[in-house]
Amino acid sequence: MTAHATVAEREEMVRTQLQARGIADARVLEAMRTVPREEFVDERHRASAYQDAPLPISDGQTISQPYIVALMAEAAHIGPTDHVLEVGAGSGYASAVLSRVAGSVVAVERHRSLAAGAEARLKALGYSNVAVVHGDGSLGCPAHAPFDAIVVSAGGPDVPQALMEQLRIGGTLVIPVGHDPNTQELLLVRRLGEHRYERESLGSVRFVPLVGAGGWAIDPHPSEPAAVSGPRQRRNVAAAIAAHCEPLTDHESVALDELVRRVGDARVVLIGESTHGTSEFYRMRNRITRELIRQAGFDVVALEADWPDAAVLNRHVNARATGEECRRAFDRFPQWMWRNLETAEFLQWLSSRHLRLDRSDRRVLVCGLDLYGMSKAIASVLEFLDREHPAAAKLARERYACLSPWQHDPATYGRATMSGLLETCEDEAVAMLRDMLELRLADPARTGDPLFEAQRNAAVVRDAERYYRAIYRGSSESWNLRDAHMLSTLQAVLAHRGATSKAVVWAHNSHVGDASATEMRERGETNLGELARRSWGQGAYLIGMGTHHGTVAAAAAWDAPMRVRTLLPSHPDSFERLCLDAGVGNFMLPLRHAKGAALRAMLEVPRLQRAVGVVYRPETEFLSHYLEASVARQFDEWIWFTRTSAVTATAGGTEDEDPGTYPFGT
């Protein structure tokens, strides 16, 4: 990262992440422009220093999202001569920012190694008006009190009395507070008199916990104990995996009765993958899904795919899709994710199964959970209304006219609305969805499924409109909105199908594995797996899959051509390397129903885990494709393949008018 690049990145951060969200204090903005955030993050995260997200540092702590640092500094109303206390110095980044707007800063950090590192870093960078103190920040710093402002970079169950007492009359205290250590409310406290304070909420936030006499008694999220990180301990973990796993032969011949038994009465089974282009993952997912359909009565297969495109697959397996529909489905990047031989084999199996059923037998519904397909969703709503309710179609066209110029380029719409150049179309999208949900047609037996499909398309439009605006406000907000849409779609499908309906979900590990067990939590992100556990508890069964090396279908950049790329061997400190070191080849590893408590305890320790999406950058793999996760809390089951190969992508839609060849493209 060059000096020129970081100056430009800081300026871009200030413009898009801070000013665009309302940060207006000129002194705070200038501080954010000048403090080099890349100097305060771990080496592996330097390339991500100016992303709109918190980043992990040592001792299980984080460096806060740039917007939050700026918001807290602005809310504290710090003057150029003010004496400021920061609680939770971490790596020293916020201390450095505060030092540019204050006269002096005292930063307290409870982790000795972090305090020492922050002190050395601040001194080396020339921040001479900051004093770093090792101690219990929840008790403040009486030796340096009183303070004109106090900024607390960790969340406690309430505002510590010691901090309120060390605040000068007229001073301000900014602190995240909440009885749930995973989420808090950011409070602005003003001291109006000797015993008079007023509080103001600044919104919901997520911080690491404030541990100490005035905060949480113990860390609700302890960092990895040093005793489990050495070579001997890693060998012990690998041996425990070998002792408790179930060897996996060929995916077609392996018996899955025990896996189905472990799934039990689950309402939803989420099956993940650590890449979006690995054949073994697709084929194993196909096989598990077939067994769940045959043995356990699962009747929904929900894909990480757009609702309108997946609807074509559903019509295809029921012999109702036209050739033109098949050609139009999955025609945008990344086509290979669903246009591949492995997906086609499952659809062919499902289609053959449906042909053998009586007309009264229940068929499996294939549906999409994602929200990107705004243009096709609008077209589908209008097509349905033209056919079933022409009067409503006229009003729908008037409402969707607001979005029509942007439906093929929704990212430009989001950018234009966030910059103030364009009014949002949110009211129109919401009103259209409300009307669709209220629509009742004369013959429910004839229009039930088409009406439901149209209603979900209207929901896609509503949430896609919100999503494309949210991507310019913050990555965590847009991510959360997308996964919340996936959950609401899954819930709506199950409700529509009835109380006995059960669903299998196909998505990436990053959507399937519980986000609260990964570093995503520190970035303020949730996901479908975490939301499913909240909704169904033990009725949600989460399966992850990983590999050591091989090939993968992926692109070098967004919208670039797909290539079969070589997947590098897994990182030596990763969970994947432990699976390799187990020495048993491919296997299934029960985690919820682990036979040994010791194994589960070992696998609750956060470790590196690889995640490759539709883009793969081997040249920056460690920075781009690894996160920290506790696999035993993240998944209920783990499936491992030592060596894997790329999916067989198919070349676009078939030219044959007979959709029976779709989606092979041959």
TIDODREN-949794 format. One record per residue (C-alpha): residue number from 0; residue in one letter; x, y, z. Coordinates in Angstrom, 1 decimal. Example, Ala and Ser with C-alpha at 12.3 -4.5 7.8 and 13.67 -1.06 7.14 Angstrom:
nr/rest/x/y/z
0/a/12.3/-4.5/7.8
1/s/13.7/-1.1/7.1
REM end
This chain:
nr/rest/x/y/z
0/m/0.0/0.0/0.0
1/t/1.7/3.2/-1.2
2/a/1.6/6.5/0.6
3/h/-0.2/8.0/-2.4
4/a/-2.7/5.3/-2.3
5/t/-3.5/5.7/1.4
6/v/-3.9/9.4/1.1
7/a/-6.4/8.8/-1.7
8/e/-8.1/6.1/0.3
9/r/-8.4/8.3/3.3
10/e/-10.0/11.0/1.3
11/e/-12.4/8.6/-0.3
12/m/-13.2/7.2/3.2
13/v/-14.0/10.7/4.5
14/r/-16.2/11.5/1.5
15/t/-18.2/8.3/1.2
16/q/-18.2/6.9/4.7
17/l/-18.3/10.0/6.8
18/q/-19.6/13.1/5.0
19/a/-22.2/11.0/3.1
20/r/-23.6/9.9/6.5
21/g/-23.7/13.3/8.0
22/i/-20.4/13.8/9.8
23/a/-19.9/17.5/9.5
24/d/-17.3/18.6/12.2
25/a/-14.5/20.0/10.1
26/r/-11.9/19.2/12.7
27/v/-13.0/15.6/13.0
28/l/-13.0/15.1/9.3
29/e/-9.5/16.6/9.0
30/a/-8.3/14.2/11.8
31/m/-9.8/11.2/9.9
32/r/-8.0/12.4/6.7
33/t/-4.6/12.6/8.4
34/v/-4.4/9.6/10.8
35/p/-3.0/6.6/9.0
36/r/-5.4/3.8/9.9
37/e/-3.2/1.3/8.1
38/e/-0.6/1.8/10.9
39/f/-3.0/0.6/13.5
40/v/-4.2/-2.7/12.1
41/d/-2.5/-6.1/11.9
42/e/-0.3/-6.7/8.9
43/r/-2.8/-9.1/7.2
44/h/-5.5/-6.4/7.3
45/r/-3.5/-3.4/6.0
46/a/-5.0/-3.7/2.5
47/s/-8.5/-3.5/4.2
48/a/-7.6/-0.6/6.4
49/y/-10.0/1.8/4.8
50/q/-12.9/-0.5/4.3
51/d/-16.2/0.5/6.0
52/a/-15.9/-2.1/8.8
53/p/-14.2/-2.8/12.1
54/l/-11.2/-5.1/11.9
55/p/-9.8/-7.6/14.4
56/i/-6.6/-6.9/16.3
57/s/-4.9/-9.0/18.9
58/d/-6.3/-10.2/22.2
59/g/-9.8/-10.7/20.7
60/q/-10.3/-7.0/20.3
61/t/-11.2/-4.8/17.3
62/i/-10.3/-1.5/15.7
63/s/-13.6/0.3/15.3
64/q/-15.3/1.1/12.0
65/p/-14.1/4.6/10.7
66/y/-17.6/6.0/10.8
67/i/-18.1/5.0/14.4
68/v/-14.8/6.6/15.4
69/a/-15.8/9.8/13.7
70/l/-19.4/9.7/15.1
71/m/-18.2/9.3/18.7
72/a/-15.5/12.0/18.3
73/e/-18.1/14.4/16.8
74/a/-20.8/13.6/19.4
75/a/-18.3/14.3/22.2
76/h/-18.1/18.0/21.2
77/i/-14.3/18.1/21.9
78/g/-12.7/21.5/22.0
79/p/-9.0/22.2/20.9
80/t/-7.9/22.6/24.6
81/d/-10.0/19.8/26.1
82/h/-8.7/17.0/28.3
83/v/-10.1/13.7/27.0
84/l/-10.3/10.2/28.4
85/e/-10.5/7.2/26.0
86/v/-11.5/3.9/27.5
87/g/-10.4/0.9/25.4
88/a/-7.4/2.2/23.5
89/g/-6.9/-1.0/21.5
90/s/-4.3/-0.4/18.9
91/g/-4.4/3.3/19.5
92/y/-6.3/4.5/16.3
93/a/-9.1/6.3/18.0
94/s/-6.6/7.8/20.5
95/a/-4.7/9.2/17.6
96/v/-7.9/10.7/16.0
97/l/-8.9/12.2/19.3
98/s/-5.5/13.7/19.8
99/r/-5.9/15.8/16.6
100/v/-9.1/17.5/18.0
101/a/-8.2/17.7/21.7
102/g/-5.5/19.3/23.8
103/s/-4.6/16.1/25.5
104/v/-5.7/12.5/25.6
105/v/-5.4/9.7/28.3
106/a/-6.1/6.3/26.8
107/v/-6.7/3.3/29.2
108/e/-6.4/-0.3/27.9
109/r/-6.9/-3.4/30.1
110/h/-4.8/-5.7/27.9
111/r/-1.1/-5.1/28.8
112/s/0.2/-6.1/25.4
113/l/-2.2/-3.9/23.5
114/a/-1.4/-1.0/25.8
115/a/2.3/-1.4/25.2
116/g/1.8/-1.7/21.5
117/a/-0.4/1.4/21.3
118/e/2.0/3.4/23.4
119/a/5.0/2.5/21.1
120/r/3.0/3.0/18.0
121/l/1.6/6.5/19.0
122/k/5.1/7.6/20.1
123/a/6.7/6.4/16.8
124/l/4.1/8.3/14.8
125/g/4.5/11.5/16.7
126/y/1.3/11.7/18.7
127/s/3.0/13.3/21.7
128/n/-0.2/14.5/23.5
129/v/-1.5/11.0/24.2
130/a/-0.7/9.1/27.4
131/v/-1.5/5.3/27.4
132/v/-2.3/3.7/30.7
133/h/-2.6/0.0/31.4
134/g/-5.6/-0.6/33.8
135/d/-9.3/-1.1/34.3
136/g/-10.9/1.5/32.0
137/s/-14.3/0.9/33.5
138/l/-13.0/2.7/36.6
139/g/-11.7/5.6/34.5
140/c/-8.4/7.2/35.4
141/p/-8.8/9.1/38.7
142/a/-5.1/10.3/38.6
143/h/-5.8/12.3/35.5
144/a/-9.4/13.4/36.2
145/p/-11.5/15.4/35.7
146/f/-12.1/15.2/31.9
147/d/-13.9/17.5/29.5
148/a/-14.9/14.5/27.4
149/i/-14.9/10.7/27.8
150/v/-15.1/8.3/24.8
151/v/-15.6/4.6/25.6
152/s/-14.7/2.1/22.9
153/a/-16.2/-0.9/24.5
154/g/-19.8/-1.8/25.5
155/g/-20.9/-2.3/29.1
156/p/-24.2/-3.2/30.8
157/d/-24.7/0.4/32.0
158/v/-22.7/3.6/32.3
159/p/-20.1/3.1/35.0
160/q/-20.6/5.5/37.9
161/a/-16.8/6.1/38.1
162/l/-16.8/7.6/34.6
163/m/-19.8/9.8/35.3
164/e/-18.0/11.2/38.4
165/q/-14.8/11.9/36.6
166/l/-16.6/14.0/33.9
167/r/-16.3/17.7/34.4
168/i/-19.6/19.6/34.7
169/g/-20.5/20.6/31.2
170/g/-18.6/17.7/29.8
171/t/-19.8/14.9/27.6
172/l/-19.5/11.1/27.7
173/v/-20.1/8.8/24.7
174/i/-20.5/5.1/25.5
175/p/-22.1/2.0/24.1
176/v/-24.5/0.4/26.6
177/g/-26.6/-2.8/26.5
178/h/-27.5/-5.8/28.6
179/d/-26.7/-8.0/25.6
180/p/-22.9/-8.1/25.2
181/n/-23.4/-8.6/21.4
182/t/-25.3/-5.4/20.7
183/q/-25.6/-2.0/22.4
184/e/-27.1/1.5/22.2
185/l/-24.7/4.3/21.8
186/l/-25.4/6.9/24.5
187/l/-24.4/10.6/24.7
188/v/-24.3/11.6/28.4
189/r/-24.0/15.3/29.4
190/r/-23.1/16.3/32.9
191/l/-25.4/19.3/33.8
192/g/-24.5/19.7/37.5
193/e/-23.0/17.9/40.5
194/h/-25.7/15.2/40.4
195/r/-27.5/16.0/37.2
196/y/-27.0/14.2/33.9
197/e/-29.0/13.8/30.7
198/r/-28.8/11.0/28.2
199/e/-29.4/10.9/24.4
200/s/-29.4/7.8/22.2
201/l/-27.3/7.9/19.0
202/g/-28.5/4.6/17.7
203/s/-27.6/0.9/17.8
204/v/-24.0/-0.3/17.7
205/r/-21.9/-3.4/18.3
206/f/-18.7/-3.2/20.4
207/v/-16.4/-5.6/22.1
208/p/-17.4/-5.9/25.8
209/l/-16.3/-3.5/28.5
210/v/-14.7/-5.8/31.0
211/g/-13.9/-4.6/34.5
212/a/-15.3/-3.6/37.9
213/g/-17.7/-1.1/36.3
214/g/-18.5/-3.3/33.3
215/w/-18.9/-7.0/32.6
216/a/-17.4/-9.2/35.3
217/i/-15.8/-11.5/32.8
218/d/-15.3/-11.3/29.0
219/p/-18.3/-12.9/27.4
220/h/-16.2/-13.5/24.3
221/p/-12.8/-14.7/25.6
222/s/-9.9/-14.7/23.2
223/e/-8.0/-17.9/22.3
224/p/-6.0/-19.3/25.2
225/a/-2.3/-19.4/24.4
226/a/-2.3/-23.0/25.7
227/v/-4.1/-24.3/22.6
228/s/-2.1/-22.6/19.8
229/g/1.3/-24.4/19.8
230/p/2.4/-27.3/17.5
231/r/1.7/-29.9/20.2
232/q/-1.8/-28.6/20.8
233/r/-2.5/-28.5/17.0
234/r/-1.5/-32.1/16.8
235/n/-3.9/-33.0/19.6
236/v/-6.7/-31.3/17.8
237/a/-6.0/-33.0/14.5
238/a/-5.8/-36.4/16.4
239/a/-9.2/-35.7/18.0
240/i/-10.7/-34.9/14.6
241/a/-9.4/-38.1/13.3
242/a/-10.8/-40.1/16.2
243/h/-14.3/-38.6/16.0
244/c/-14.9/-38.1/12.2
245/e/-16.8/-40.4/9.8
246/p/-14.7/-41.2/6.8
247/l/-16.4/-40.1/3.5
248/t/-16.1/-42.4/0.5
249/d/-17.5/-41.4/-2.9
250/h/-20.4/-39.0/-2.4
251/e/-22.8/-41.3/-4.3
252/s/-21.9/-44.5/-2.3
253/v/-21.5/-43.2/1.2
254/a/-24.3/-44.0/3.6
255/l/-26.0/-40.9/4.9
256/d/-28.5/-42.5/7.3
257/e/-26.6/-41.3/10.4
258/l/-26.4/-37.7/9.0
259/v/-30.2/-37.8/8.4
260/r/-30.7/-39.1/11.9
261/r/-28.6/-36.2/13.3
262/v/-30.7/-33.7/11.3
263/g/-33.7/-35.2/13.2
264/d/-36.8/-33.1/13.2
265/a/-35.1/-29.9/11.9
266/r/-37.3/-27.6/9.9
267/v/-34.5/-26.1/7.9
268/v/-31.1/-27.6/6.9
269/l/-28.6/-25.1/5.6
270/i/-25.8/-26.6/3.5
271/g/-22.8/-24.4/2.9
272/e/-19.6/-24.4/0.8
273/s/-16.3/-22.5/1.2
274/t/-16.2/-21.6/-2.5
275/h/-18.9/-20.9/-5.1
276/g/-17.2/-23.1/-7.7
277/t/-16.2/-26.5/-6.4
278/s/-17.7/-29.7/-7.9
279/e/-17.4/-31.9/-4.8
280/f/-19.3/-29.4/-2.7
281/y/-22.2/-29.3/-5.3
282/r/-22.3/-33.0/-5.7
283/m/-22.3/-33.7/-1.9
284/r/-25.0/-31.1/-1.4
285/n/-27.0/-32.7/-4.1
286/r/-26.7/-36.1/-2.5
287/i/-27.6/-34.9/1.0
288/t/-30.6/-33.0/-0.4
289/r/-31.8/-36.1/-2.2
290/e/-31.6/-38.1/1.0
291/l/-33.5/-35.5/3.0
292/i/-36.2/-35.4/0.4
293/r/-36.5/-39.2/0.2
294/q/-36.0/-40.1/3.9
295/a/-37.2/-37.0/5.8
296/g/-39.9/-35.4/3.6
297/f/-38.1/-32.1/2.8
298/d/-40.1/-30.3/0.1
299/v/-38.3/-27.0/-0.4
300/v/-34.8/-26.4/-2.0
301/a/-33.9/-22.7/-1.4
302/l/-30.9/-21.4/-3.3
303/e/-28.6/-18.4/-2.9
304/a/-30.0/-17.2/-6.2
305/d/-32.4/-14.6/-7.4
306/w/-36.1/-15.3/-7.0
307/p/-37.2/-14.8/-10.7
308/d/-34.4/-17.0/-12.0
309/a/-34.9/-19.8/-9.5
310/a/-38.6/-19.7/-10.4
311/v/-37.6/-20.8/-13.9
312/l/-35.8/-23.8/-12.4
313/n/-38.9/-24.7/-10.5
314/r/-41.0/-24.6/-13.6
315/h/-38.4/-26.6/-15.4
316/v/-38.5/-29.5/-12.9
317/n/-42.3/-29.5/-13.3
318/a/-42.1/-29.4/-17.1
319/r/-43.6/-26.0/-17.4
320/a/-40.7/-23.8/-18.4
321/t/-40.4/-22.4/-21.9
322/g/-37.3/-22.3/-24.0
323/e/-37.2/-18.5/-23.9
324/e/-37.5/-18.5/-20.1
325/c/-34.6/-21.0/-19.9
326/r/-32.4/-18.8/-22.1
327/r/-33.0/-15.7/-20.0
328/a/-32.4/-17.3/-16.6
329/f/-29.1/-16.7/-14.8
330/d/-27.8/-14.5/-17.6
331/r/-25.8/-12.1/-15.5
332/f/-22.5/-12.5/-13.6
333/p/-21.7/-15.1/-12.2
334/q/-23.5/-17.4/-14.6
335/w/-21.5/-20.5/-13.7
336/m/-22.7/-20.5/-10.1
337/w/-26.0/-22.2/-11.2
338/r/-25.3/-22.9/-14.9
339/n/-23.2/-25.9/-14.3
340/l/-23.4/-29.6/-14.8
341/e/-23.6/-30.4/-11.1
342/t/-26.7/-28.3/-10.6
343/a/-28.2/-29.7/-13.8
344/e/-27.7/-33.3/-12.5
345/f/-29.8/-32.5/-9.4
346/l/-32.5/-30.8/-11.4
347/q/-32.7/-33.8/-13.7
348/w/-33.1/-36.1/-10.7
349/l/-35.8/-33.9/-9.3
350/s/-37.6/-33.6/-12.6
351/s/-37.5/-37.4/-13.1
352/r/-38.9/-37.9/-9.6
353/h/-41.7/-35.5/-10.2
354/l/-42.6/-37.3/-13.4
355/r/-43.1/-40.5/-11.3
356/l/-45.4/-38.8/-8.8
357/d/-49.2/-38.9/-9.0
358/r/-50.9/-35.5/-9.6
359/s/-52.0/-35.4/-5.9
360/d/-48.4/-36.0/-4.6
361/r/-46.5/-33.1/-3.0
362/r/-43.7/-31.8/-5.2
363/v/-40.5/-30.2/-4.1
364/l/-40.4/-26.4/-4.6
365/v/-37.2/-24.9/-5.9
366/c/-36.9/-21.2/-5.1
367/g/-34.3/-18.4/-4.8
368/l/-33.6/-16.4/-1.6
369/d/-31.6/-13.5/-3.1
370/l/-32.6/-9.9/-4.0
371/y/-30.4/-8.9/-6.9
372/g/-32.9/-9.5/-9.7
373/m/-34.8/-6.2/-9.6
374/s/-35.4/-5.9/-13.3
375/k/-36.8/-9.4/-13.7
376/a/-38.8/-9.1/-10.5
377/i/-40.5/-6.0/-11.8
378/a/-41.2/-7.7/-15.2
379/s/-42.7/-10.7/-13.4
380/v/-45.0/-8.6/-11.2
381/l/-46.3/-6.7/-14.3
382/e/-46.7/-9.9/-16.3
383/f/-48.8/-11.5/-13.6
384/l/-51.0/-8.4/-13.2
385/d/-51.5/-8.1/-16.9
386/r/-52.8/-11.6/-17.0
387/e/-54.8/-11.7/-13.7
388/h/-55.6/-8.2/-12.8
389/p/-55.3/-5.6/-15.6
390/a/-56.6/-2.7/-13.6
391/a/-53.9/-3.2/-11.0
392/a/-51.3/-3.5/-13.7
393/k/-51.8/0.1/-14.8
394/l/-51.2/1.4/-11.2
395/a/-48.1/-0.9/-10.9
396/r/-46.6/0.6/-14.0
397/e/-47.1/4.1/-12.6
398/r/-45.4/3.1/-9.4
399/y/-42.5/1.2/-10.9
400/a/-41.9/4.1/-13.4
401/c/-39.8/5.6/-10.6
402/l/-37.4/2.6/-10.8
403/s/-37.7/1.8/-14.5
404/p/-34.8/4.0/-15.7
405/w/-32.6/2.3/-13.1
406/q/-33.8/-1.3/-13.1
407/h/-30.9/-2.6/-15.3
408/d/-28.4/-0.5/-13.4
409/p/-29.6/-0.4/-9.8
410/a/-26.1/0.5/-8.4
411/t/-26.2/3.8/-10.2
412/y/-29.7/4.4/-8.7
413/g/-28.3/3.8/-5.2
414/r/-25.4/6.1/-5.8
415/a/-27.6/8.9/-7.2
416/t/-30.1/8.7/-4.2
417/m/-27.3/8.8/-1.6
418/s/-25.6/11.8/-3.2
419/g/-28.9/13.7/-3.2
420/l/-29.2/13.9/-7.0
421/l/-32.3/11.7/-7.0
422/e/-35.3/11.2/-4.8
423/t/-35.7/7.6/-3.6
424/c/-38.4/5.2/-4.9
425/e/-38.9/3.6/-1.5
426/d/-42.5/4.7/-1.0
427/e/-43.5/3.4/-4.4
428/a/-41.8/0.0/-3.9
429/v/-43.3/-0.4/-0.4
430/a/-46.8/0.6/-1.6
431/m/-46.6/-1.9/-4.5
432/l/-45.6/-4.7/-2.1
433/r/-48.5/-3.8/0.2
434/d/-51.0/-3.9/-2.6
435/m/-49.6/-7.3/-3.8
436/l/-49.9/-8.7/-0.3
437/e/-53.5/-7.5/0.0
438/l/-54.5/-8.8/-3.5
439/r/-57.0/-11.5/-3.4
440/l/-58.1/-13.1/-6.7
441/a/-61.4/-14.8/-7.4
442/d/-60.0/-18.3/-8.0
443/p/-57.4/-19.1/-5.3
444/a/-57.0/-22.7/-6.6
445/r/-55.9/-21.2/-10.0
446/t/-53.9/-18.3/-8.8
447/g/-52.5/-19.4/-5.4
448/d/-48.9/-20.2/-6.5
449/p/-48.6/-17.6/-9.2
450/l/-50.0/-15.0/-6.8
451/f/-47.5/-16.0/-4.1
452/e/-44.7/-15.9/-6.7
453/a/-45.7/-12.4/-7.7
454/q/-45.9/-11.2/-4.1
455/r/-42.3/-12.4/-3.5
456/n/-41.2/-10.6/-6.7
457/a/-42.7/-7.4/-5.3
458/a/-40.8/-8.1/-2.0
459/v/-37.6/-8.5/-4.1
460/v/-38.2/-5.1/-5.6
461/r/-38.8/-3.5/-2.3
462/d/-35.7/-4.9/-0.6
463/a/-33.5/-4.5/-3.7
464/e/-34.3/-0.8/-3.7
465/r/-33.3/-0.6/-0.1
466/y/-30.2/-2.7/-0.7
467/y/-28.8/-0.6/-3.5
468/r/-29.1/2.5/-1.4
469/a/-27.6/0.7/1.7
470/i/-24.4/-0.3/-0.2
471/y/-23.4/3.4/-0.2
472/r/-24.0/3.7/3.5
473/g/-22.0/0.8/4.7
474/s/-21.0/-2.8/3.9
475/s/-22.4/-4.3/7.1
476/e/-25.8/-2.6/6.6
477/s/-26.2/-3.9/3.0
478/w/-25.0/-7.4/4.0
479/n/-27.5/-7.5/6.9
480/l/-30.3/-6.3/4.7
481/r/-29.5/-9.0/2.1
482/d/-29.4/-11.9/4.7
483/a/-32.6/-10.6/6.4
484/h/-34.3/-10.7/3.0
485/m/-33.1/-14.3/2.6
486/l/-34.6/-15.2/6.0
487/s/-37.9/-13.5/5.3
488/t/-38.2/-15.2/2.0
489/l/-37.5/-18.6/3.5
490/q/-40.1/-17.9/6.3
491/a/-42.7/-16.9/3.7
492/v/-42.1/-20.0/1.6
493/l/-42.4/-22.3/4.5
494/a/-45.6/-20.5/5.7
495/h/-47.0/-20.7/2.2
496/r/-46.2/-24.4/1.9
497/g/-47.7/-25.3/5.3
498/a/-46.8/-26.3/8.8
499/t/-45.3/-29.6/7.7
500/s/-43.0/-28.1/5.1
501/k/-39.2/-28.4/5.5
502/a/-36.5/-26.7/3.6
503/v/-32.9/-27.3/2.5
504/v/-30.9/-24.2/1.8
505/w/-27.9/-24.0/-0.6
506/a/-25.6/-21.1/0.1
507/h/-22.0/-20.1/0.9
508/n/-20.5/-20.9/4.3
509/s/-20.5/-17.1/5.0
510/h/-24.3/-17.1/4.8
511/v/-24.9/-20.6/6.4
512/g/-22.5/-20.6/9.4
513/d/-23.6/-18.6/12.4
514/a/-22.1/-15.2/12.0
515/s/-22.0/-14.6/15.8
516/a/-19.2/-17.3/16.0
517/t/-17.0/-15.5/13.5
518/e/-15.3/-12.1/13.2
519/m/-18.4/-11.0/11.2
520/r/-19.8/-10.2/14.7
521/e/-17.1/-7.6/15.3
522/r/-18.0/-5.9/12.0
523/g/-21.7/-5.6/13.0
524/e/-22.8/-8.3/10.5
525/t/-25.3/-11.1/11.0
526/n/-26.3/-13.7/8.4
527/l/-28.9/-16.3/7.5
528/g/-27.4/-19.0/9.7
529/e/-27.5/-16.9/12.8
530/l/-31.0/-15.6/12.0
531/a/-32.2/-19.2/11.3
532/r/-31.0/-20.3/14.7
533/r/-32.8/-17.3/16.3
534/s/-36.0/-18.3/14.4
535/w/-36.0/-22.1/14.7
536/g/-33.4/-22.8/17.5
537/q/-32.4/-26.5/17.3
538/g/-34.8/-26.8/14.3
539/a/-32.0/-25.2/12.2
540/y/-29.2/-27.6/11.3
541/l/-26.1/-25.9/9.8
542/i/-23.6/-27.8/7.6
543/g/-20.3/-26.3/6.4
544/m/-17.9/-27.7/3.8
545/g/-14.2/-27.0/3.2
546/t/-11.1/-28.2/1.3
547/h/-7.3/-28.0/1.4
548/h/-6.4/-27.5/-2.3
549/g/-7.4/-28.2/-5.9
550/t/-9.1/-26.1/-8.6
551/v/-12.1/-23.8/-8.4
552/a/-14.3/-22.0/-10.9
553/a/-14.0/-18.3/-10.1
554/a/-13.2/-14.9/-11.6
555/a/-10.2/-12.6/-11.0
556/a/-12.5/-9.6/-10.4
557/w/-16.2/-8.8/-10.4
558/d/-17.7/-9.1/-13.9
559/a/-14.5/-10.7/-15.2
560/p/-14.6/-14.0/-17.2
561/m/-14.8/-17.3/-15.2
562/r/-11.6/-19.3/-15.2
563/v/-10.6/-22.6/-13.6
564/r/-8.1/-21.4/-11.1
565/t/-5.7/-23.3/-8.8
566/l/-6.7/-23.1/-5.1
567/l/-3.7/-22.6/-3.0
568/p/-3.0/-25.1/-0.1
569/s/-4.7/-24.0/3.1
570/h/-3.0/-21.7/5.5
571/p/-0.8/-23.5/8.2
572/d/-2.8/-21.8/11.0
573/s/-6.2/-22.5/9.6
574/f/-8.9/-25.0/10.6
575/e/-8.6/-26.5/7.1
576/r/-5.0/-27.4/7.9
577/l/-6.1/-29.2/11.0
578/c/-8.5/-31.2/8.9
579/l/-5.7/-32.1/6.5
580/d/-3.4/-33.1/9.4
581/a/-6.1/-35.4/10.7
582/g/-4.8/-37.7/8.0
583/v/-8.0/-39.6/7.2
584/g/-8.8/-38.0/3.8
585/n/-12.4/-36.9/3.2
586/f/-14.8/-37.0/6.2
587/m/-17.9/-35.8/7.9
588/l/-17.5/-34.4/11.4
589/p/-20.5/-34.1/13.7
590/l/-20.2/-30.9/15.9
591/r/-23.6/-30.5/17.5
592/h/-23.7/-34.3/18.3
593/a/-19.9/-34.6/18.8
594/k/-19.1/-37.8/20.7
595/g/-16.4/-36.1/22.8
596/a/-16.9/-32.9/24.8
597/a/-13.1/-32.4/24.6
598/l/-13.3/-32.2/20.8
599/r/-16.0/-29.6/20.8
600/a/-14.1/-27.5/23.3
601/m/-11.0/-27.7/21.1
602/l/-13.0/-26.6/18.1
603/e/-14.7/-23.7/19.9
604/v/-11.3/-21.9/19.8
605/p/-11.4/-19.2/17.0
606/r/-9.1/-20.1/14.1
607/l/-8.6/-19.0/10.5
608/q/-11.1/-20.3/8.0
609/r/-11.0/-19.9/4.2
610/a/-13.9/-18.3/2.2
611/v/-13.8/-18.0/-1.6
612/g/-16.7/-16.5/-3.4
613/v/-17.2/-15.9/-7.1
614/v/-13.9/-13.9/-7.1
615/y/-10.7/-15.6/-6.1
616/r/-7.4/-13.6/-5.6
617/p/-4.6/-16.1/-4.8
618/e/-2.0/-13.3/-4.9
619/t/-3.7/-11.8/-1.8
620/e/-5.4/-15.0/-0.5
621/f/-4.6/-14.5/3.2
622/l/-5.9/-10.9/3.2
623/s/-8.8/-11.5/0.9
624/h/-10.1/-15.0/1.8
625/y/-9.6/-15.8/5.4
626/l/-11.6/-14.9/8.5
627/e/-11.5/-16.0/12.1
628/a/-14.3/-18.4/13.2
629/s/-15.2/-20.9/16.0
630/v/-16.2/-23.8/13.8
631/a/-17.9/-25.7/16.7
632/r/-20.3/-22.7/17.3
633/q/-20.5/-21.8/13.7
634/f/-21.8/-25.2/12.3
635/d/-23.6/-28.3/13.5
636/e/-21.7/-30.5/11.0
637/w/-18.5/-30.1/8.9
638/i/-17.8/-31.9/5.7
639/w/-14.2/-32.1/4.4
640/f/-12.6/-32.8/1.1
641/t/-8.8/-32.9/0.9
642/r/-8.6/-32.2/-2.8
643/t/-11.3/-30.7/-4.9
644/s/-12.0/-29.7/-8.5
645/a/-13.9/-26.9/-10.3
646/v/-17.5/-27.2/-11.3
647/t/-18.2/-27.9/-15.0
648/a/-19.7/-24.6/-16.2
649/t/-22.1/-24.7/-19.1
650/a/-22.1/-22.2/-21.9
651/g/-25.2/-20.2/-21.6
652/g/-28.8/-21.2/-22.2
653/t/-29.8/-23.8/-24.7
654/e/-30.9/-22.8/-28.1
655/d/-33.3/-25.7/-28.2
656/e/-36.9/-24.6/-27.7
657/d/-37.3/-27.8/-25.7
658/p/-36.5/-26.8/-22.1
659/g/-35.8/-30.4/-21.3
660/t/-32.1/-29.8/-22.0
661/y/-31.9/-26.8/-19.7
662/p/-29.6/-25.9/-17.9
663/f/-26.9/-28.1/-19.6
664/g/-26.4/-25.6/-22.4
665/t/-25.3/-28.5/-24.8
REM end
